[in-house]
Amino acid sequence: MARTVSFRAVTAERISIPEITEIKLTEVESRLCTLLDECTKYLEAEKGIKTSCRIAGGWLLGSESHDIDIALENIMGYPFAVDFTEFVSNVKELPVKSVTTVKGNPGQSKHLETAKTAVLGQELDFVNLRDEAYAEDSRIPTQVTFGTPLQDALRRDITVNSLFYNVHTRSVEDHCGQGLEDLKNGIVRTPLPPRQTFLDDPLRVIRCIRFTSRFGFQMVPELEASARDAEIQTALAQKITRERVGEEIDKMMGGRDPFRAIQLIDSLSLFSTVFYIPPEISSTLSASPASSSKTIAAGAILHTILHPSAPLFAHPPLHSLLTSQLSASSSIIPRLYLACALTPYRGITYADSKKRARPAVEAAIREGLKIGTKNHYLDGIPALYAAAELLKAPRLDDDRFTSPSERVAIGMLLRETAVHNPLLDAHWTTSLLFALVQDLVPLYNVAADSFDVDGATDIIKTYNDFVMRIEELELDKAVDSKPILDGREVVQLLGLSKGGQWTGRVLTEVVKWQLGHPTASKDACAEWLKAQHAEGKISTQDQPVSVGGKRGKDNSQGVVAKKPKK
């Protein structure tokens, strides 16, 4: 019997957060707090404006953002920001940026206008403390008023985000009475009852997942129960713009623990709500999506490959080339994790407006998350799935690697644009890694929550042997090589006046010849090409356009890929 291990071997590790009852400010932060404090005193003395400033948001916890949010009492952000910049410039004689504004956008969880400026190298956002009231059928507040620090804290998503830093007293304020304790104990809890918090703004369900995965905290049971509530999930699907959901998912995939985020989405039964495909598209799917547990299998396998110090299962080491390019771009790992999360859509297509079959993962990204090509999600993830089909089970005794020769067959496979495309940050090694992950997914037994270790060992050996053979054939160096002849030279050698769609096909044949003759000269290639053309083995005629279709494209790297539109 095959050895198995449980997927629950992977657990979230809590992030270490220092005691924050007393914040140790940097020199710049201390000067900034002094400026804000002096400005409020100046405004009260000179203009009779009485207000106070508190730093809100993730700054206390080591914020992911590059700006500092300043919450103001009894004054809007813009007028205070104007007064602040005048004070800094005229009274303190320090350089300061002019004030700009970001208009309120309820669809983006920005219900009030935000004023922005910068001083001492710090970006500052100003907005007033507020209280909000919501209608039952909308996440847009029906009433937004000046609020007390307590009212503003209560309307926030989780208690650890409701903490303020008072720049005047230089102390942390916990108006909800639970934020500091929850921070200490690693708890994610809403300031108000979670059902009320989520119905007011369903996006907070997704934000709770992001913060839980970011810090390695645990949700309280009542929060999890509310997140699973059908009414709240319906509200999340209907009341939240897909762009906003996509923004949160992007932050999770690029965050500290994307696999934990995937686990939470699955455990809270949110897969179809988060990775949503609209009915007009889902009605055309070629098959029903697989169980969302496939996201856990794929995510867990990728997680253990990327964290070999705490592996999910014992397995032979992966060939070093398979993970060699993961740090080449910051987009690669988030793209791999999101691709794993979309595993239930693998092999499924939908019909586009012209009745053409398109991959369902594309619809989930474009329509469900509206992320676009950021991190090459929209263009790169469908390519990963296409590559996984091309590369799956790469056994060296496979007939596909025998003609016209092993070196040419493998080399042309690696040069497929789905497999290797620098314009998409797609490297053949990473495509192979994703293909490996997808080949391992069926070894996860959903009912038993176990993994076939022996089967995984055999599959990993197949991939390692394939990569070693690539090295032996020196194809790892040949993948990025340009055709030994360029398009202009081909046209000239064949005695033609101009190129055409045929040029790409001929360049593909040049690449094949080049792979089969790695030490041959350009002159030798030129002679071969002229001979092939003379014998009628190479056509310089463009293919006719079929009715209702397009000329076929060649996917080899003999043709320069177009840069994707953003």
Disulfide bonds with the S-S distance in Angstrom:
none
